[in-house]
Amino acid sequence: MFVKEQRKRNGLTQLDLARMAGVGYRFVRELESGKKTLRLDKVNQVLLMFGCELGVVRSNDA
């Protein structure tokens, strides 16, 4: 998964990332394990640590 790869590439533990992003350690664990129901605002808090964010993208099927 992207977050785990980026975290490791930057030499961070899950706890380091949680503290730096301002989210809980459990949240980072759940994000990296692929939990299907997570708060988007918190996901973006973590992703911003790596210069990314989630957003709406128009599907080709629309």
C-alpha positions in Angstrom: 0.0 0.0 0.0 1.1 3.5 -0.8 1.2 4.9 2.8 3.2 2.0 4.2 5.7 2.2 1.3 6.1 5.9 1.7 6.4 5.6 5.5 9.2 3.0 5.2 10.9 4.9 2.5 11.1 7.9 4.8 12.4 5.8 7.7 9.3 6.3 9.9 7.5 4.0 12.3 3.7 3.9 12.4 3.9 5.8 15.6 6.2 8.5 14.1 3.8 9.0 11.2 0.8 9.2 13.5 2.4 11.8 15.6 3.6 13.9 12.7 0.3 13.7 10.9 -1.8 14.4 14.0 -3.7 11.2 13.9 -3.8 8.2 16.2 -1.5 5.2 16.0 -4.5 2.9 15.6 -5.7 5.0 12.6 -2.3 4.5 10.8 -2.4 0.8 11.6 -6.0 0.5 10.2 -5.1 2.6 7.1 -2.1 0.5 6.3 -4.1 -2.7 6.7 -6.7 -1.6 4.3 -9.7 -1.0 6.6 -12.6 -0.1 4.3 -14.2 2.6 6.5 -11.9 5.4 7.4 -12.5 9.2 7.7 -11.4 10.9 4.6 -10.2 14.0 6.4 -7.9 11.9 8.5 -6.7 9.9 5.4 -5.8 13.2 3.8 -3.9 14.3 7.0 -1.7 11.3 6.6 -1.3 11.6 2.8 -0.4 15.3 3.1 2.8 14.1 4.8 3.8 12.7 1.4 2.5 15.6 -0.7 -0.7 13.8 -1.7 -4.4 13.9 -1.1 -7.5 12.0 -2.1 -10.3 13.7 -4.1 -13.1 13.2 -6.5 -12.1 12.0 -10.0 -14.6 11.8 -12.8 -15.1 8.3 -14.1 -14.9 7.5 -17.8 -18.2 5.7 -17.3 -20.0 9.0 -16.4 
